[in-house]
Amino acid sequence: MPVVTLPDGSKRPFDHPVTVDEVAAGIGAGLRKAAIAARVDGKLVDISYAIDHDAALAIVTDKDPDGLEVIRHSTAHLLAQAVKQLFPEAQVTIGPVIEDGFYYDFAYERPFTPEDLAAIEARMRALADADQKVTRRVMPRDEAVAFFKGLGERYKAEIIAGIPSNEPISLYGQGDWVDLCRGPHVPSTGKLKAFKLTKVAGAYWRGDSRNEMLQRIYGTAWPDKKQLDAYLHRLEEAEKRDHRRIGKELDLFHLQEEAPGAVFWHPKGWTVFQNLIEYMRERQRAAGYQEVNAPELMDAALWRQSGHLEKFGENMFLTQTPDERLYAIKPMNCPGHIQIFKHGLRSYRELPVRLSEFGKVHRYEPSGALHGLMRVRAFTQDDAHIFITEEQITEECVAVTRLILDIYRDFGFEDVRIKFADRPEKRVGADEVWDRAEEALKAASKAAGIDYIFNPGEGAFYGPKLEFVLRDAIGRDWQCGTVQVDLNLPGRLGAHYIDEKSAKRTPVMLHRAIFGSLERFFAILLEHHAGRLPVWLAPVQAVVMSITDRQAEYVRSITESLKNQQFRVETDLRNEKVGFKIREHTLQRVPYLLVAGDKEVAAKLLSVRTRSGKDLGTMSLETFSERLRIEAESRGRRTLED
């Protein structure tokens, strides 16, 4: 008879098989009421699961991450039940959990409207209020196929037909609704208290553009209304901060169909972009990097030799010349940097060799995946490759990690998490080489004092990596920088150095990016700062405004003086009310607004305001210049203007 071991180490013997629900009831009525699911010997199960052997048991509530996932998955099924009740002709397909929510795909004769979503959500609430019991049953595969065909659900039948014949098929029911699912689910619909449908989008069946188009209804679900409201507020704030909207408002860039996934930079946006490059160039120069530039178009044979063509070919742009030579537009910078390292004889005394490039790369992304500056086909990487000996891995990884974290602080990102990604299923190199690379990166992480989250199977195809994840002002996470230890590509491409015994040795190569994609980092910055970029990055740092035409000459002289000090300043002499000018430039997120009226001209002063509306009073040109100089040199440290 089973003995159940609880998380605190206590043991509870039973003289008969016992369900998770019964164990929870024996512990206390409160726990039983809160129980959503459980882990039995590490496996996530329903609370109706029967324990008939000695087992470790952990009750899952809505306060656990597992509980939240079960809630979201169960809410996806609640959505499908509501859709089938309101639109019986609709066919159901799949409904997985995604970050912050769930979706369900439907085949239906017409598009769902906003009014439909409102009706579906109302029906979901009614079903939740009914507190319908959720039950599980197992059915042989062929019987399950026949069952769903009988319901007219051909998509479900097709899914089941693809499952191995010896695998049991589990079905979950609630009220008049039955769905295919592995589970687990909440014990009853009454556990689903806080949810919201968010949008409808198109999706191809099985993600294949050759298949029919389905309708995907997205939603979010949370343990309680407070957390739901907080999430919806974040969504609302994210919409306000959308970099595409800000880019249009501030005239920074645009995209158009004639160049899908490529950016048309406008003067102000290009100014910020170049500021990012100059900043990184300065930091890298100080850290011992040498800037290089490799061709964008290289023979496909090089990419075949490196392994990129085999592992990454479907995402590469290839072109054949009239002499039938096949070329590739580079999707990455590493093979080019290896060619530069190989050019000439290298001694161990030269290592580390740190090569950096602001390299333009091209990768094919499906048109449906393109998203503003966040997901493009043509982008610039702040890429670097560091050639070292194996003995130098720890020291160099520590130095790179500290540089990355310091740079993120300059841009206002204090909350940075690091993930350790080990070997993927598709990779190059022998397992013993991967063992050495992974152990070296772990040792370097320990030496740097890094606490990382394990991200299994997500390394590059040539080596393990650290991923740097930034948390922005509204709590979203963005994976940007990486450090990768590569013991494979240098050897594949014939790189070597001469060691202290005059023997040829293959170097270790560290791949390192900090911004990652400059375009994407630009977008993250815009959204993090809601377009209110720090003074040192802002495309226009100050605007000098007149109240009447009488101050025009004075305003021009102030502007000229500030420009001569290399500040980015504009003049506004329009025949408009000064309040109108201030509002307009505030909406443009210009950090400083300088106003000159007759009094200011007579006293040789300026009235200074910030974009946040703070009135700094009057000050001389010299005083303001010094303030602006401090701001411009702050590089994201403490700012004065707000």
N, C-alpha and C positions, 0 to 999 in steps of 0.2 A: 504494500500500500504506500502511497506517495508521502514523501516528506518535502515540504515546501520551505525553501530558504529565502528569507526576505532581505532587502538591501542592507539592513542594519546587522545582518548576521544571525538573527533569531530564526529558529526553525519551528515549523508547525506540522505535526504529523496528522495524517488522516487515515481512516480505516476503509476508505472508498475513494474512487475517482472524484475529483472536486473541480468545479468551474472556477475561473478567475473571479467571477462575481461573488461566489460563495466565500472565497478566501477574503475578499474585500469586506464583505458583510461581517465576517468574523472579527476583523480588525476594528471596524467601527462604521456606524451608519453614515457618518460624514464622508469617509473615504469611498464607501460604496456609491454614494450619490455623485461624487466627483469623478469616479472612474470612467474613462473613455475607452481605454484599451489597456494592453499590458505587454511586457516583454517576458517571455518564458524561455529561459536558457538563451537569451539574447534575441529571440525571434519575436517580432511584433505581431500580436494576435488580438482577436476580439475578446471581450470580457466573458463571452459565452464559451470560450475555449476550455475544454476539459483536460485537466492535468491528471494523468494516470501513472506517473513515474516520479522519482525524485527529481526535483527541478528548482532552479533559481527563478524567483518571480519578482518583478518590479511593476507596480501599478502605475499606469500612465494617466495623468489628468491634463486639463487644458493649460496648466502652467508649464508643462514639459514641451520641448520642441517636437517630440513625436506626437504629442496630443494635438498640437496645432496642425500638423500635417494630416492627421486623421480627420480633424474637423474640416479642413479644406477639401480633402478628397470626398468626404461624405456630402459636403455642400455641392460639389460638382454633380453628384448623383441626384441630389434634391433638385438641381436645375434641370436635369434631364427628365425627371419625373414630372415637373411642372410643364415643360415644353410638350411632352407627350399628351398631357391632359388637355392643354389648350390647343395644340396643333397635332391631332392624331396622325396626320399623314406624314409628319416629319419622321425621318429615320435617324437613329442615334449611332454614333461611331465610338469615339474615345473621349475621356475626360480626365486628364492628369492634373496633378498638383504642379504649380510653377512658383517661382519666387513671388511672395506676397499674395498668392491667390491660386486660381485654378482657371481652366477653360473646359468647354465641351464643344465638340464639332457635330453639326447637324446637316443632313441633306434635306432641303425643303424647296418647294417650287418657287418661292419668291423670297426676296430679302426681308429679314426681320427689321422692323422699324423701331424708333425710340419708344413709340407707344406699346409695341409688342414687349420690349424689355421691361417697361413699367408693369405690364400685366403679368409677365412671367415672374418678376420679383414678388409681386403681391401674392401670386399663387404659392410661391415658395414659402412665404411667411405663414400662409394658412396651413400648409402641410407641416411646417415646423411646429406651429401652435397645436396641431392635432396630436403631436407626440407619438407618431406611429412607430411601432416596434420594428427594428431592423433585424432580419433573420438571414442565416447563411445555410446553403445546401450545396452538396457536391453532386455532379452529374457526369456520366461518361461523355467523352468528346462527341461521338456521333449523335448521341441523344441530345446533347446541347445544341449541335448544329441544326438538327431537325426542329428543336424547340424554337430557336430564334427565326428559322425560316418560316415556321408556322405563324409567328408574330409579324411576318413581313419585314424583319430586320436583317436585310441581306448583308449589311456591313459587319454586323456582329457575327453572323454565320461565317463570313469570310475570315474574320480574325480567329475564330475558334478552329476553323479548318486548318489553319497554319500552325496550330499548337501540336506538339508531339502527342501521338495517340496514347502514350502511357502516362501522360500528365493529367492529374485530376482537374476538372473544370469547376470552379466555384461560382455560384450565383448568389446575389444578395437581393432581398426583397423588402419593400416597405409599402404597406397598403396594397394598392393594385399594381405596383410597379416592380419589375424584376430586371436586373441588369447583370451582365458579365463583369466580374471583378475578383482580383486576388484578395482584396481587403487589406487590413481590417477596416471596419467602420464603427461609427458611434453606435451605442446600443439602441438609441431611438432618435427620431428626428427632433425631439424637444431639446437635444443637446446643441442644436445649431441655432444660435441666438443672435449673431451679429454678422451680417453679410450684405453685399452690395454688388449688383451687376454693373459693369463699367463700360463695356463697349462691344461692338460686333465687328469682325473682320473676316476677310476671305482666307481660306486655307485649302490646299489641295489634299485629296485623300492620300494618306500615307506619305505626305510631304513631297509627292512627285508631280511636277507640273504637267505631265502627260495624262494625269488622272483628272477626274471631275472635281470641280470647285465646290467646296463645302462652306458652311457658315460657322464661324467660331465665336461663341459668346464667352467673353471674359468676365470674371468676377473676383472678388476678394472676400475673405472670411477671417474672423478673429474670435478670440474667446469671449469678448464682451464689447459692448457699445463704445466704451471709452477708447479702447485700442482701435476699433474701427474708425471712429471719428478722427483720431490722431493720424491714422493712415490716409484718410480722405483729405485731411488738411495738407499732408505732405504732397499728395497728388496735385491738389490745387496750387500749392506753392511751386511744385515742379513745372506746372504748366506756365505759370508766370515767368519762371526762370528759363524756359525753353530757349536754348541757344539760337535756334532758327528764328524765333520771334525777336530776340534781342539783336541778332545779327542784322535783321531787316530794319529794326527801329534805329539802330546806330550806324547803318550803312557800312557794314564791315565786310560782307561777302554775299555772294549768291551762288546758287546751283541751277543748272538748266538741262533740259533733256538732251541737247546736242552733245553734252559731255557728262554722261551719267557717272556719278561717283567721283567727280573731279570739281575742284573749287575755283570759282572766279573771285579772286581777292580784290577788294576795293582799297583805295588808299589808306583809310583808317585801319582796316583790318590787317593790311600788309605791314603797317607800322608796328602793330602789336606782335605780329608773327616774327618780324625781324628783331624786335626787342627780346623775344624768347630765345632766338638763336644767339644773339649777342651775349645775353646773360649766360647761356649754357657754354658758349665758346670761352667766355672769361673764366668760368668755374673749371672747365676741363683743362684749360691752359695751366691754371694754377695747380692742378692735380697731376700734371705730367703727361697729358695726352698730346699727341701730334695729329693735327687735322689733315685728312686726305680726301680724295675724291676718286671714285671708281666709275667706269662706264655703266650707263643704264642698260645698254644692249650688248649682250655677250652670247657667244656660241652656245647652243643648247647642250653640246657635248660636255661643257664644264658643269652644267647643272645636272647632267646625268651622272657624271663622276662623283659629284658631291652627295647625290641621293635626293636632291630636291625634286628633280623631274619625276622620279618614281613616287615619292611620298606626297608631293605638293603640285604635281603637274596640272591637275584639273583647275587649279586656282592661278595658273600662270598664263600670261599673254605671250603667245608664240607667233613668229612670223617667218616666212620663207622668202629668200631673195631670189632674183631671176636665175642665179647660178645654183639654185636648189640647196643652198646652205640654210640650215634651220637656226634661228636665233631666238633668244628669250629676253623679254624686258624683265629686269631683275625684280623679284618679289622680296628679296632680302639682300643685305650688304655683305654677309660673311664671306662668300667665295671671292669677292673682289678684294677684300682686305687680306685674305690669305695670299692672293697673287702679289700684292704689294709687299707683304712680309717675305715672300719667297725670292723677291728680286734682289739678288746679291747674297753674299755669305753672311750668316748671322752667328754671333758668338754668344755663349751663355752669359758673358759679361754685360751684354746689351739688355738682357731681360730684367724686368718686364718691358715689353714694347707695347705701348698703348696707342692704338690707332682709332681715331674718331671720325665720323662723317655725318653731315646732315644730308642723308641720302634719300633721294626720291625713289620710291618703290611703287610697283603696281601689282595688285592682286585682284583676281576676278571674284567679285561678290555677286550673288544673285540679286537681280534688281529689287526684289521684295525685301532684301535684307538691308539695303542702303538707308541711311538715316542721318540726314544733315552732315555735320562734320564728324559725328560719332562713328559712322560706318561708311567708308568711302573705298574707291578702287585705286585712287592715286593719292599717296600721302608721303610725308617726310618723316624719317626717323632720326632721332638723335642717337645714332647707333655707335657703339664702340666695341672693339675686339682687342683683348689684352692677351698677349702671348707670354707665357710663363713656364717655369718648370713645375713639376708636381710639388716640390718642396715649397713653392711660393704660393700655393693655392690659398691657404688659410690667411696669410698676411694680406694678400691682394683682395680677397673677398671681404675681409673686415674693412679695408679702406674704402672699397666701392660701396658697401652697405652704409657706412657712416656718411659718405658723400651724398648718397641718394636721400637719406633721411634729412640731412641738413638742407638740401635743395627743396624738398617738399615743405619744410618749415618756412622757407622764404616765400612760398606761394600761399601760405595760410593753412596748410594741412598738418595739423598736429596729431591727428588720430590716424595712424597708419598701422595696418595689420600685415603680417607676412605669412605667406603660405609656402610650404615645401612640396614641390611636385616631383614625383619620381618617374621611373621609366614607363612610357606608354606601350600599348600593345604593338603598334607599328613603329619600329625603330631600326636604327643601324647600329652595328657594333656588337661585340660578344658580351655575354652576361658578366664575365669577370671584369671587363672594362667598365661596365655600368656599376658594378659593385664598388670599384675604386672611386669612381666619380661621385656616387651618392654618399659614400662615407666621407670623402673629402669635403663635400659641401655641408654635410652635417657638422663636421668638426669645425669648419669655418663659422658656421652659424653659432655654435656654442662659444667660440672664441669672441665673437662679436656681441655676445650676451643677448641673442635673439630668441624670443619665444615664438615659435611658428606653429601654424595650423597645418596638419597633414592633408595634402591634396593628391590622393593616390592616382597614378596613371596619367597625370596631366603634364608630364615633362615634355620638352621638345624631342623630336625624333632622334636627336644626336646627343642629348644629355639632360640631366636633372636641372631643376631651376628653383630659384626663390622668386615669388611673385609678390609685389608690393601693392597693397590695396588701400586706397585713400577713402576716407569717409568725409563726405562734404557737409555743407552747412545745414542741410535738411535730412541728414542721416543716410544718404545713399552711398553705396560702395562702388568704387571704380578701380579696376585692376589696371595699373599703368606700367611701372618699372619692372624689369626682370634682371636677374643675374643667373647665367647658365654656365655650368662646368662641362666643357666639351673635350672628350678624349678621343673623338672619332673623326670629325671633319678635317683637322690638320693633316692627319695621316692619309686620309682618302685623297686629299689634294696635293700630297707630296711636300708638305712644309717640314722643315727641319732646322736645327741649329747645331753648332759644334760645341760639345761639352768640354769640361776641363781635361778630359783624357783624349781630346781630338777625335772623338767618335760622334757620328751623326745621331741626333736624338730628335724625336717628334715632340713639339711643344704642346702644352695644354693651352687651350684657348677659352677665355672667359668671354661670353657674349653679354653685353651690358647695354640696357636702354633705361632711361630715366623718365623722360616724357612719354616714351613709347612712340606713338604717332603724335606729331606736333599739332596736327589738325584736331585730333580728338582731345588732346590736352587743352587746347585753346577753348574747345566747347565746354569742357569740364570747368575751366576757370570762369568762363562767362556765367555758367549756371551756379557755381559755388558762390560767386560774388554778386549774383543777380545783375551782371553788367557793370557793376560799380568797381571796375578794376583799380588796383592800387595805383597811386600817382605815378610810380616809376614805370608802370606798364600802360597806363591810359594813353590812347592815341592823341588826345588833346588834354593837356594838363591844366590849362587855364584859358579863360576867355576874358578879354578886356572890353568893357561896354561903355558907351557914352549915353548920357541922358538926353542931350540935345546936340545939334551940330557944332556948338561952340567948343565942345571938348574933343573934337575930332583929332586935331593936331597932337594934343597931349596923349590921347589914347594910342595914336600911332607910334609916338616916341616910346611909350611904355612897352608896347608890343615888340618894337624893334630891339629894345634893350634886353628883354627877356629872351628873345630868339637868339641874340648874340651870345647869350649864356647857355645856349643849346637846349633851352626849354621848348616844349611843343605848345605854342600859344597861338590863339586866333583873335581877330579883332571883330567886333560887332558894332558897326556905325549906322545900322539901319534906322530909319525914321519910324521907330516903334516905341511904345511905352516901355520903360525899363522893367516893369513887372512882367510884361510879356516876354521880354528877352530872358530874364532870369528863369522863368518857368520853362521856356524852351530848352535852355542849356542845362537846366536841372534834369529834364527828361532825357537829355543826351548823356547824362551821367558824367558831365565834366567836373572834375574834382574841385576846382576853384573858380569862382565868379567874381571878377573885379569890376567895380563900378566907379566911374569918374563923373562927378557933376561939377558945377562951378566952384563949390567950396573945396572939393578935393584938388582941383586944378590950382586954386589960389594958394593952398597950403602944401602943394606938391605931395599929396597923399593919395591913397586908394582905399575905397570901401571894399572890404573882403568878406565874402560869404562862401560857405561850402555847399556841396550838392545835397547834403542832408538838411540844409536850411539853417545851419548855425551861422549867426552873425558874429564875425571876428572883429568887428569895428574897423577903424581906419589904421593904416600903417604905411610907412614909407616904402618906396620901391626896394630899397636895400634890405629892409626887414622882411618884406615878402619874399624877395629873391633867396634870402638865407633859409627861410622856412621851406620854400619849394626845393632848394638844394638838398636839405636834410631829408625831405620826403623822397626825392628822386634817388637818393643814395641809400635809402633804407632797405631796399631789396626785400620788401614784404615784412620786415620787422615792424615794430610799433609805428603806427601812422598817426599823423597829427590832424589831417583834414576833417575827420569826422569825430 
